[in-house]
Amino acid sequence: MANFSGEPFLRYFILPELFTNIGRFIHNNIEEKGGIGAILQFFKSESGGFMVENLVILFLFIVGLCLGSFLNVLVYRLPRKRSLLWPPSSCPHCQHRLAASDLIPLVSHLWLKGRCRYCQQPISLSYFMIELITGIFTVVWVVHFRNEPGGELWRLFLGYLLIVIAIIDLKTYLIPNDLIYPALLGGLIYRWSQGELQSALIGALVGGGLLFSIYLLYPKGMGMGDIKLLTLLGVFLGGYGVLQALFWSSLSGVIILVPLVLSGRIRRQQPVPFAPFLALGTFVVLFWG
């Protein structure tokens, strides 16, 4: 970790100017311009060009990593019906309480070579990957919607939610109702507040109804959790958007699963979690749909 006492240029020149400009910007400009794009444009024009813009993006990447660390807590504790607040994080093998130095996103996993500091048992690579994916997703969202109003925050929320659901489904073949129902209610309230309740209800009927029809025809091919998830996606994406998400998720499933089946790595009748593919398809729609 960097020691500011050894970085006088940053400490005495860049940081004071940066904080002064942030305060001035929030006070004078944010209500008029709005959005992440206004923030980056302000930094670009008044605080040292692209260097400071890159510092902001780096900062947001770090924020994304920290959020990814919290998503790891959700992934581990929700299926086990454990409190999200207590007890503090511990090794899943020896149950030793982890120190702050063990919980630095990405860095701790690399420094400890993917093993617990106390019992030397391997720690799942998924912790590292969730943090990395969340950090990258955050930066892509910021860059892609830099000129969009704050209403695009729902895409960020939905992306984080899908990361958690996809990993839980991948590990347990379950999609927790503790995530689906609050998000479904929140999505309906949000779309209603935007005057888009009709579109949300149509999307829910299209998404949930389509998968439910498949479930009636082939009960073993689809779980109720997938139906609820596509209903949720329909609320946020609308009827056309949820059909796009289903198309891209099915296409990604074919591209990934067919080679695995042909190579014998998975059996033809082996259950396959569908939420990760729904997440991939939805990410396409969120950014390019």
VEXTI-759238 format. One record per residue (C-alpha): x, y, z. Coordinates in nm, 3 decimals. Layout:
BEGIN
<r <X; Y; Z>>,
...
# end
This chain:
BEGIN
<r <0.000; 0.000; 0.000>>,
<r <0.132; 0.343; -0.093>>,
<r <0.269; 0.566; 0.181>>,
<r <0.175; 0.929; 0.117>>,
<r <0.480; 1.052; 0.309>>,
<r <0.685; 0.919; 0.021>>,
<r <0.469; 1.087; -0.244>>,
<r <0.500; 1.464; -0.180>>,
<r <0.379; 1.557; -0.528>>,
<r <0.049; 1.378; -0.477>>,
<r <0.018; 1.488; -0.120>>,
<r <0.089; 1.857; -0.158>>,
<r <-0.020; 1.940; -0.513>>,
<r <-0.259; 1.694; -0.677>>,
<r <-0.475; 1.597; -0.378>>,
<r <-0.551; 1.948; -0.246>>,
<r <-0.643; 2.064; -0.596>>,
<r <-0.852; 1.752; -0.652>>,
<r <-1.048; 1.792; -0.329>>,
<r <-1.096; 2.166; -0.388>>,
<r <-1.232; 2.100; -0.736>>,
<r <-1.462; 1.824; -0.608>>,
<r <-1.612; 2.061; -0.353>>,
<r <-1.651; 2.341; -0.608>>,
<r <-1.804; 2.100; -0.859>>,
<r <-2.060; 1.958; -0.615>>,
<r <-2.154; 2.307; -0.501>>,
<r <-2.187; 2.474; -0.842>>,
<r <-2.232; 2.221; -1.122>>,
<r <-2.369; 1.879; -1.031>>,
<r <-2.736; 1.976; -1.029>>,
<r <-2.708; 2.144; -1.369>>,
<r <-2.503; 1.882; -1.552>>,
<r <-2.576; 1.559; -1.366>>,
<r <-2.437; 1.210; -1.420>>,
<r <-2.096; 1.046; -1.398>>,
<r <-2.001; 1.201; -1.732>>,
<r <-2.019; 1.552; -1.584>>,
<r <-1.784; 1.450; -1.305>>,
<r <-1.529; 1.304; -1.543>>,
<r <-1.560; 1.599; -1.780>>,
<r <-1.500; 1.839; -1.492>>,
<r <-1.186; 1.656; -1.385>>,
<r <-1.067; 1.638; -1.744>>,
<r <-1.099; 2.010; -1.800>>,
<r <-0.980; 2.154; -1.468>>,
<r <-0.761; 1.907; -1.282>>,
<r <-0.475; 1.790; -1.496>>,
<r <-0.637; 1.627; -1.797>>,
<r <-0.672; 1.256; -1.846>>,
<r <-0.438; 1.172; -1.559>>,
<r <-0.696; 1.279; -1.304>>,
<r <-0.976; 1.117; -1.503>>,
<r <-0.782; 0.794; -1.487>>,
<r <-0.735; 0.843; -1.114>>,
<r <-1.111; 0.876; -1.078>>,
<r <-1.167; 0.560; -1.281>>,
<r <-0.907; 0.381; -1.069>>,
<r <-1.083; 0.500; -0.756>>,
<r <-1.417; 0.373; -0.887>>,
<r <-1.253; 0.040; -0.976>>,
<r <-1.135; 0.013; -0.614>>,
<r <-1.486; 0.098; -0.496>>,
<r <-1.612; -0.181; -0.722>>,
<r <-1.362; -0.423; -0.569>>,
<r <-1.485; -0.335; -0.220>>,
<r <-1.844; -0.386; -0.331>>,
<r <-1.735; -0.719; -0.478>>,
<r <-1.604; -0.814; -0.136>>,
<r <-1.951; -0.747; 0.005>>,
<r <-2.108; -0.948; -0.276>>,
<r <-1.885; -1.235; -0.164>>,
<r <-2.048; -1.212; 0.178>>,
<r <-2.391; -1.239; 0.017>>,
<r <-2.285; -1.536; -0.196>>,
<r <-2.147; -1.724; 0.104>>,
<r <-2.404; -1.640; 0.371>>,
<r <-2.741; -1.616; 0.198>>,
<r <-2.764; -1.985; 0.098>>,
<r <-2.661; -2.078; 0.453>>,
<r <-2.925; -1.850; 0.609>>,
<r <-2.657; -1.669; 0.808>>,
<r <-2.660; -1.308; 0.923>>,
<r <-2.490; -1.066; 0.687>>,
<r <-2.361; -0.857; 0.980>>,
<r <-2.243; -1.109; 1.237>>,
<r <-2.016; -1.291; 1.302>>,
<r <-1.718; -1.122; 1.130>>,
<r <-1.558; -1.291; 0.831>>,
<r <-1.367; -1.611; 0.902>>,
<r <-1.190; -1.887; 0.716>>,
<r <-1.445; -2.138; 0.580>>,
<r <-1.211; -2.423; 0.682>>,
<r <-1.063; -2.345; 1.025>>,
<r <-1.317; -2.074; 1.120>>,
<r <-1.035; -1.844; 1.235>>,
<r <-1.147; -1.482; 1.233>>,
<r <-0.986; -1.294; 0.946>>,
<r <-0.784; -0.979; 1.007>>,
<r <-0.829; -0.665; 0.800>>,
<r <-0.510; -0.750; 0.610>>,
<r <-0.672; -1.078; 0.502>>,
<r <-0.968; -0.897; 0.345>>,
<r <-0.805; -0.652; 0.104>>,
<r <-0.981; -0.714; -0.230>>,
<r <-0.763; -0.901; -0.482>>,
<r <-0.442; -0.814; -0.298>>,
<r <-0.489; -1.050; -0.003>>,
<r <-0.569; -1.346; -0.228>>,
<r <-0.259; -1.285; -0.437>>,
<r <-0.034; -1.214; -0.139>>,
<r <-0.145; -1.530; 0.043>>,
<r <-0.132; -1.733; -0.279>>,
<r <-0.496; -1.833; -0.247>>,
<r <-0.455; -1.998; 0.093>>,
<r <-0.572; -1.924; 0.445>>,
<r <-0.302; -1.752; 0.649>>,
<r <-0.383; -1.967; 0.953>>,
<r <-0.458; -2.321; 0.831>>,
<r <-0.301; -2.306; 0.483>>,
<r <-0.612; -2.457; 0.324>>,
<r <-0.690; -2.332; -0.029>>,
<r <-0.944; -2.053; -0.059>>,
<r <-1.184; -2.071; -0.352>>,
<r <-1.081; -1.867; -0.653>>,
<r <-1.442; -1.747; -0.678>>,
<r <-1.377; -1.484; -0.408>>,
<r <-1.106; -1.330; -0.621>>,
<r <-1.309; -1.354; -0.942>>,
<r <-1.623; -1.195; -0.792>>,
<r <-1.420; -0.896; -0.671>>,
<r <-1.249; -0.861; -1.008>>,
<r <-1.572; -0.896; -1.209>>,
<r <-1.749; -0.644; -0.987>>,
<r <-1.464; -0.395; -1.022>>,
<r <-1.457; -0.432; -1.400>>,
<r <-1.836; -0.412; -1.425>>,
<r <-1.836; -0.089; -1.220>>,
<r <-1.576; 0.074; -1.445>>,
<r <-1.753; -0.037; -1.765>>,
<r <-2.080; 0.106; -1.631>>,
<r <-1.912; 0.438; -1.547>>,
<r <-1.741; 0.469; -1.885>>,
<r <-2.042; 0.355; -2.086>>,
<r <-2.295; 0.580; -1.913>>,
<r <-2.069; 0.874; -1.835>>,
<r <-2.299; 1.111; -2.024>>,
<r <-2.622; 0.960; -1.901>>,
<r <-2.836; 1.092; -1.614>>,
<r <-2.840; 0.929; -1.272>>,
<r <-3.142; 0.720; -1.373>>,
<r <-2.900; 0.465; -1.517>>,
<r <-2.810; 0.359; -1.161>>,
<r <-3.071; 0.084; -1.191>>,
<r <-2.843; -0.091; -1.441>>,
<r <-2.562; -0.089; -1.187>>,
<r <-2.789; -0.229; -0.916>>,
<r <-2.923; -0.500; -1.147>>,
<r <-2.571; -0.596; -1.253>>,
<r <-2.455; -0.640; -0.894>>,
<r <-2.767; -0.842; -0.817>>,
<r <-2.709; -1.072; -1.115>>,
<r <-2.347; -1.134; -1.015>>,
<r <-2.464; -1.260; -0.675>>,
<r <-2.751; -1.469; -0.815>>,
<r <-2.536; -1.621; -1.091>>,
<r <-2.262; -1.734; -0.852>>,
<r <-2.508; -1.871; -0.596>>,
<r <-2.689; -2.067; -0.867>>,
<r <-2.357; -2.190; -1.005>>,
<r <-2.256; -2.320; -0.662>>,
<r <-2.585; -2.443; -0.517>>,
<r <-2.834; -2.472; -0.808>>,
<r <-3.058; -2.238; -0.607>>,
<r <-3.175; -1.879; -0.659>>,
<r <-3.260; -1.728; -0.319>>,
<r <-3.606; -1.580; -0.277>>,
<r <-3.444; -1.344; -0.025>>,
<r <-3.293; -1.167; -0.326>>,
<r <-3.568; -1.213; -0.585>>,
<r <-3.870; -1.087; -0.393>>,
<r <-3.723; -0.760; -0.255>>,
<r <-3.568; -0.684; -0.596>>,
<r <-3.899; -0.759; -0.768>>,
<r <-4.085; -0.524; -0.536>>,
<r <-3.817; -0.258; -0.568>>,
<r <-3.822; -0.289; -0.948>>,
<r <-4.199; -0.243; -0.963>>,
<r <-4.182; 0.063; -0.737>>,
<r <-3.900; 0.212; -0.944>>,
<r <-4.073; 0.154; -1.279>>,
<r <-4.396; 0.297; -1.133>>,
<r <-4.206; 0.608; -1.017>>,
<r <-4.081; 0.650; -1.376>>,
<r <-4.430; 0.613; -1.521>>,
<r <-4.335; 0.275; -1.673>>,
<r <-4.543; 0.034; -1.464>>,
<r <-4.731; -0.099; -1.767>>,
<r <-4.403; -0.182; -1.943>>,
<r <-4.278; -0.353; -1.628>>,
<r <-4.589; -0.569; -1.595>>,
<r <-4.577; -0.664; -1.962>>,
<r <-4.210; -0.757; -1.926>>,
<r <-4.284; -0.968; -1.618>>,
<r <-4.563; -1.151; -1.801>>,
<r <-4.350; -1.207; -2.111>>,
<r <-4.041; -1.325; -1.923>>,
<r <-4.205; -1.529; -1.650>>,
<r <-4.485; -1.656; -1.873>>,
<r <-4.248; -1.780; -2.142>>,
<r <-4.033; -1.981; -1.904>>,
<r <-4.338; -2.105; -1.714>>,
<r <-4.478; -2.241; -2.042>>,
<r <-4.151; -2.426; -2.098>>,
<r <-4.170; -2.555; -1.742>>,
<r <-4.520; -2.694; -1.802>>,
<r <-4.404; -2.874; -2.116>>,
<r <-4.074; -2.997; -1.971>>,
<r <-4.070; -2.970; -1.588>>,
<r <-3.721; -3.118; -1.554>>,
<r <-3.568; -2.865; -1.791>>,
<r <-3.637; -2.550; -1.592>>,
<r <-3.653; -2.458; -1.224>>,
<r <-3.894; -2.219; -1.058>>,
<r <-3.600; -2.002; -0.956>>,
<r <-3.522; -1.937; -1.324>>,
<r <-3.886; -1.842; -1.385>>,
<r <-3.881; -1.594; -1.097>>,
<r <-3.551; -1.451; -1.215>>,
<r <-3.676; -1.395; -1.570>>,
<r <-3.990; -1.236; -1.426>>,
<r <-3.765; -0.998; -1.234>>,
<r <-3.563; -0.922; -1.547>>,
<r <-3.885; -0.852; -1.733>>,
<r <-3.980; -0.590; -1.474>>,
<r <-3.652; -0.404; -1.528>>,
<r <-3.602; -0.462; -1.901>>,
<r <-3.958; -0.461; -2.035>>,
<r <-4.106; -0.710; -2.282>>,
<r <-3.866; -0.653; -2.570>>,
<r <-3.562; -0.624; -2.346>>,
<r <-3.632; -0.950; -2.163>>,
<r <-3.672; -1.133; -2.496>>,
<r <-3.334; -0.995; -2.602>>,
<r <-3.181; -1.111; -2.274>>,
<r <-3.330; -1.458; -2.320>>,
<r <-3.194; -1.478; -2.675>>,
<r <-2.840; -1.380; -2.575>>,
<r <-2.845; -1.606; -2.270>>,
<r <-2.960; -1.902; -2.479>>,
<r <-2.694; -1.827; -2.740>>,
<r <-2.421; -1.806; -2.476>>,
<r <-2.547; -2.130; -2.326>>,
<r <-2.517; -2.307; -2.661>>,
<r <-2.170; -2.165; -2.727>>,
<r <-2.042; -2.269; -2.383>>,
<r <-2.227; -2.594; -2.318>>,
<r <-2.214; -2.770; -2.656>>,
<r <-1.832; -2.802; -2.656>>,
<r <-1.844; -2.922; -2.294>>,
<r <-2.100; -3.189; -2.381>>,
<r <-1.914; -3.299; -2.694>>,
<r <-1.587; -3.324; -2.502>>,
<r <-1.752; -3.530; -2.229>>,
<r <-1.682; -3.279; -1.951>>,
<r <-2.051; -3.269; -1.866>>,
<r <-2.318; -3.533; -1.926>>,
<r <-2.619; -3.471; -2.150>>,
<r <-2.865; -3.518; -1.863>>,
<r <-2.656; -3.331; -1.608>>,
<r <-2.837; -3.033; -1.447>>,
<r <-2.695; -2.699; -1.555>>,
<r <-2.761; -2.371; -1.370>>,
<r <-2.925; -2.123; -1.605>>,
<r <-2.884; -1.802; -1.400>>,
<r <-2.521; -1.744; -1.511>>,
<r <-2.634; -1.747; -1.874>>,
<r <-2.928; -1.518; -1.796>>,
<r <-2.678; -1.283; -1.633>>,
<r <-2.455; -1.285; -1.942>>,
<r <-2.750; -1.218; -2.171>>,
<r <-2.874; -0.938; -1.948>>,
<r <-2.532; -0.772; -1.939>>,
<r <-2.545; -0.753; -2.321>>,
<r <-2.885; -0.584; -2.303>>,
<r <-2.784; -0.348; -2.022>>,
<r <-2.496; -0.205; -2.223>>,
<r <-2.586; -0.261; -2.587>>,
<r <-2.953; -0.358; -2.600>>,
# end
